[in-house]
Amino acid sequence: MKQNDPSHALLEDADELGHEARAGSGDHAALKLWLRMLACTTHIEAEIRRRLRERFDISLARFDYMAQLYRYKDGLKMRDLSRYLMVTGGNVTGLTDDLEKDGAVVRENSPGDRRAWIVRLTAKGRRHFETMAREHESWILELLSGLDAATVQQLHSQLGRLRVHLVRNNEPSPEEKKT
């Protein structure tokens, strides 16, 4: 990398870059992009985890759990909650047990399926989540403040296109759906 390259100052210390440091100048641009996205995501996630723990004594998993329930005022079946969170049923059960002890959620039998539980935030849980969500949003704004509004919008749009592409390419073919 040339010394007069404007990105040189940002990339000076390869030890601090983790994933990104593995991409050399001859690597494919898509690989470099992937490593940079991964490095940024990892950095932001670690900082959010740290702040949630320090400020609210809560894990990112609990925050995410509460965020999912917040969207569904009438609650969710634990099976659906597990799918939205992409964690095992056992992890959802453990989170539910802990949050229920704290008075943040209630668990009720599903009226249509006696084998299923519906979980919803209590009024206390909703208030606590709203407080955390406001701070969480301010942290995200702070962490992304190095980008101007047009760049944020452009990245959001382009990553949305990538997500659609990935989802479409991951769909089973009609032949695979039959089996």
C-alpha positions in Angstrom: 0.0 0.0 0.0 1.4 3.4 -0.9 2.1 5.9 1.8 0.0 8.6 0.1 -3.0 6.3 -0.1 -5.7 8.0 2.0 -6.8 4.7 3.4 -3.2 4.0 4.6 -3.8 5.8 8.0 -6.8 3.6 8.6 -5.1 0.4 7.7 -1.7 1.0 9.3 -1.9 -1.4 12.2 -2.8 -4.8 10.7 -2.8 -6.5 14.1 -5.9 -4.4 15.1 -7.8 -5.2 11.9 -8.3 -9.0 12.5 -10.1 -10.5 9.5 -9.3 -7.6 7.3 -5.6 -8.0 7.7 -5.7 -11.3 5.9 -6.7 -9.8 2.6 -3.7 -8.8 0.5 -3.7 -6.3 -2.3 -4.0 -9.1 -4.9 -7.1 -10.6 -3.4 -10.4 -10.4 -5.2 -12.5 -7.3 -4.4 -15.4 -9.3 -3.2 -13.2 -11.1 -0.6 -11.9 -7.8 0.6 -15.4 -6.5 0.9 -16.5 -9.6 2.8 -13.6 -9.3 5.2 -14.3 -5.6 5.8 -18.0 -6.2 6.4 -17.1 -9.0 8.8 -14.6 -6.8 10.7 -17.0 -3.9 11.0 -19.8 -6.2 12.1 -17.6 -7.9 14.7 -16.4 -4.6 16.1 -19.9 -3.1 16.4 -21.4 -6.2 17.9 -18.6 -6.4 20.5 -19.1 -2.8 21.4 -22.9 -3.2 21.7 -22.4 -6.3 23.8 -20.1 -4.4 26.1 -22.4 -1.4 26.5 -25.5 -3.6 27.1 -23.6 -5.4 29.8 -22.2 -2.3 31.4 -25.3 -0.1 31.2 -28.1 -2.6 31.7 -26.5 -5.8 32.9 -28.1 -7.7 30.0 -26.7 -9.9 27.2 -27.2 -9.2 23.6 -29.2 -12.5 23.4 -31.6 -11.2 26.0 -31.9 -7.8 24.3 -32.6 -9.5 20.9 -35.1 -11.8 22.5 -36.9 -8.8 24.0 -36.7 -6.9 20.7 -38.5 -9.8 18.9 -41.3 -9.9 21.5 -41.6 -6.1 21.5 -42.7 -6.4 17.8 -45.6 -8.8 18.8 -47.7 -7.2 21.5 -49.8 -10.4 21.8 -46.7 -12.5 22.1 -45.2 -15.4 20.1 -45.1 -19.1 20.4 -41.7 -20.2 21.7 -41.2 -22.2 18.6 -41.6 -19.1 16.4 -39.4 -17.0 18.8 -36.7 -19.6 18.4 -36.9 -19.4 14.7 -36.7 -15.6 14.6 -33.7 -15.7 17.0 -32.0 -18.5 15.2 -31.2 -20.2 18.5 -32.1 -23.6 19.8 -35.3 -24.2 21.7 -33.3 -24.9 24.8 -31.7 -21.5 24.6 -35.1 -19.8 24.2 -36.4 -21.8 27.2 -33.4 -20.6 29.3 -33.8 -17.0 28.3 -37.6 -17.2 28.9 -37.0 -18.7 32.4 -34.6 -15.9 33.3 -36.7 -13.1 31.9 -39.8 -14.6 33.6 -38.0 -14.5 37.0 -37.2 -10.9 36.3 -40.8 -10.1 35.6 -40.0 -9.0 32.0 -42.0 -11.8 30.3 -45.0 -14.1 31.0 -45.5 -17.5 29.5 -49.0 -18.8 28.9 -50.5 -21.9 27.3 -51.5 -21.4 23.7 -55.3 -21.5 23.3 -55.1 -23.5 20.1 -52.3 -25.9 21.0 -51.9 -27.2 24.6 -48.4 -28.3 23.8 -47.2 -24.8 22.9 -46.4 -21.8 25.0 -47.0 -18.2 24.1 -44.5 -15.7 25.5 -45.1 -11.9 25.7 -43.4 -8.9 27.4 -45.0 -7.7 30.5 -45.7 -3.9 30.9 -42.5 -3.8 33.0 -40.6 -5.7 30.3 -41.9 -3.3 27.6 -40.8 -0.2 29.6 -37.4 -1.7 30.2 -36.9 -2.7 26.6 -38.0 0.8 25.4 -35.3 2.4 27.7 -32.7 0.0 26.4 -33.8 0.4 22.7 -33.4 4.2 22.9 -29.9 4.0 24.1 -29.1 1.1 21.7 -30.2 3.4 18.8 -28.0 6.2 20.0 -25.0 3.8 20.2 -25.6 2.7 16.6 -25.9 6.3 15.5 -22.6 7.1 17.3 -20.8 4.0 15.9 -21.9 4.8 12.3 -21.3 8.6 12.7 -18.1 8.3 10.5 -20.4 7.9 7.5 -22.5 10.7 6.0 -26.3 10.2 5.6 -26.0 9.6 1.8 -23.4 6.8 2.3 -25.5 5.2 5.0 -28.5 5.2 2.6 -26.4 3.8 -0.2 -24.9 1.0 1.9 -28.4 0.1 3.2 -29.7 -0.1 -0.3 -26.8 -2.1 -1.7 -26.8 -4.5 1.2 -30.5 -4.9 0.7 -29.9 -6.0 -2.9 -27.2 -8.4 -1.7 -29.6 -9.9 0.8 -32.3 -10.4 -1.8 -29.7 -12.1 -4.1 -28.5 -14.4 -1.3 -32.1 -15.4 -0.3 -33.0 -16.1 -3.9 -29.9 -18.2 -4.5 -30.5 -20.1 -1.3 -34.1 -21.1 -2.2 -34.5 -24.8 -3.1 -35.2 -25.6 -6.8 -38.6 -26.9 -7.7 -37.1 -30.4 -7.9 -35.6 -30.1 -4.4 -38.9 -28.9 -3.0 -40.6 -32.2 -4.2 -38.2 -34.4 -2.3 
